[in-house]
Amino acid sequence: MLYFLINRTRAGLTPEQYGRLAELAKAFYADIPPGVTIQGEWAAADYSRNFSLLEAPDAASVERMAAPFRDYVDVDIVPVNATAGWTAS
C-alpha cells in the first residue's frame, strides 16, 4: 500500500529542538524498516512541510516511523492509490 507521510514542523522550536529533529531525520533514513520503501520525497517551496511517498505493508508501519517526530512536527499519514490521470465521464 502507498502512504503519503506529511510532516509540518511546529513553530517556535528552539535550536536544541531543531538539532534533535536533525538527529531523528538521520536515524529515519538509516533505519527504514523491512518492507518499507521511499518512493519519493518533496518539500513545500517555503520548506514548511515535507512529503514522503512510502510503500509499506500497513499504516502501523508508517506510524511507527513517524512516532519519534511527533514532539517536533505535526504528522499526517494518508493512504493513497496511484492513478493514471482523470478521465471525463
C-alpha positions as CSV (number, residue, x, y, z in Angstrom):
1,M,0.0,0.0,0.0
2,L,1.1,3.6,-0.7
3,Y,1.1,6.3,2.0
4,F,1.8,10.0,2.0
5,L,3.7,10.9,5.2
6,I,3.2,14.7,5.6
7,N,5.3,16.5,8.2
8,R,4.8,20.1,9.2
9,T,7.5,21.5,11.5
10,R,6.0,23.2,14.6
11,A,6.7,26.9,15.0
12,G,8.8,28.1,17.9
13,L,11.3,25.2,18.1
14,T,14.5,26.0,19.9
15,P,17.9,25.5,18.3
16,E,18.3,22.4,20.5
17,Q,15.0,21.0,19.3
18,Y,16.0,21.6,15.7
19,G,19.2,19.7,16.4
20,R,17.3,16.8,17.8
21,L,15.0,16.9,14.8
22,A,18.0,16.6,12.6
23,E,19.3,13.6,14.6
24,L,15.9,12.0,14.2
25,A,15.9,12.6,10.4
26,K,19.3,10.9,10.1
27,A,18.0,7.9,12.1
28,F,14.9,7.8,9.9
29,Y,17.0,7.2,6.8
30,A,19.4,4.9,8.5
31,D,16.8,2.5,9.9
32,I,14.0,2.1,7.4
33,P,12.1,-1.0,8.5
34,P,12.0,-4.0,6.2
35,G,9.1,-3.9,3.8
36,V,9.0,-0.1,3.7
37,T,10.4,1.8,0.7
38,I,10.6,5.5,0.0
39,Q,9.1,6.1,-3.4
40,G,9.7,9.9,-3.5
41,E,10.2,12.9,-1.3
42,W,9.3,16.6,-1.7
43,A,9.4,19.8,0.3
44,A,7.0,22.7,0.1
45,A,8.6,25.7,-1.7
46,D,8.7,27.5,1.7
47,Y,10.1,24.4,3.5
48,S,7.1,24.4,5.9
49,R,6.2,20.9,5.1
50,N,7.8,17.7,3.8
51,F,6.0,15.0,1.8
52,S,7.3,11.4,1.6
53,L,5.6,8.8,-0.5
54,L,6.1,5.4,1.2
55,E,5.3,1.9,0.2
56,A,4.5,-0.1,3.3
57,P,2.7,-3.2,4.4
58,D,0.3,-1.2,6.6
59,A,-0.3,2.2,8.2
60,A,1.0,1.0,11.5
61,S,4.5,0.6,9.9
62,V,4.4,4.2,8.8
63,E,3.0,5.4,12.2
64,R,6.0,3.7,13.9
65,M,8.4,5.5,11.6
66,A,6.7,8.9,12.3
67,A,6.3,8.5,16.1
68,P,9.7,9.8,17.1
69,F,9.0,13.1,15.3
70,R,5.7,13.9,17.0
71,D,7.2,16.2,19.6
72,Y,8.5,18.4,16.8
73,V,6.2,18.1,13.9
74,D,2.5,17.6,13.1
75,V,2.1,14.4,11.1
76,D,-0.5,13.3,8.7
77,I,-0.5,9.8,7.2
78,V,-2.7,9.5,4.1
79,P,-3.3,6.1,2.3
80,V,-3.2,6.8,-1.4
81,N,-3.7,5.0,-4.7
82,A,-1.7,5.6,-7.9
83,T,-3.8,6.9,-10.7
84,A,-3.2,7.3,-14.4
85,G,-5.0,10.6,-14.5
86,W,-8.5,11.8,-14.5
87,T,-10.9,10.8,-17.2
88,A,-14.0,12.6,-18.4
89,S,-17.2,10.8,-17.7
